Amino acid sequence: MNLLEQKYERWNSRDFEGAVACYTEDGTHHDQTLGLTWTPKEFAEFTKMMFDVIPELRFEIVNSFQTDSFVAGELVMYGRFENDIGDVKATGKPLKVHVATFGEIRDGKIHRMTDYYNKLELTGEA
């Protein structure tokens, strides 16, 4: 199981500390679509909030690969968008958001990860 698979398995089981442990201490996580950057602990707090905003939130990895230096994958985020996320208004509808993610590995952990997705899928306009 590669780092990406480990991280999302932990998110799906709501093991936030386990997901943080997949990152280096000085790691970062970027959401390119929302324009946000977090430390691993801040990202865990954001993800906890996402489980409240999007009941039934879960991630399915479609494809992933890892080398000694990089990890990448294609995944789908599912759930029901029940509550607003900042300026992104809730639709109350089921979600199916396709995500591409790319990360740099240092010392066997994720040092930098960036997610890319279509905001229109999140808002139900796609």
Steps between C-alpha positions, in 0.01 A plus 500: 500500500651834399489823706199638313300181559601503868400865543156460342433173680560692822277792392220255413526339844520848664848425636617861474821452697587202283453713189721774646767235567528447121654852473838637603487737799567798273274373221233699319172420327369731227147521366566661163130555427417680825842668517573372851817356657521317831746324726409132546331575835304791350398276210375239747286770668365607160423138412318448832286802410438352153354185657248729677425703188473197272334211684595159364827649367730236361784479253552230240840467336465418131872493414818574692873450476805573709874526440770579755440872444140543386145373551200578282148387453156542359214474746132573538348677799144395587249629754203734536582874499286611799677814634689793344879501477589868520372662181415162346127454561357159594273334246346230720571261214726196475857578398729332255817706466797373298834593654856478371767516769877518479753485779870519573646241738784565745629256757224253411215743568298757306680833510281697259164399355279695260139419408337609173127473424218677319317734742190467281474132599502610864227758444290264288529719191707256292 
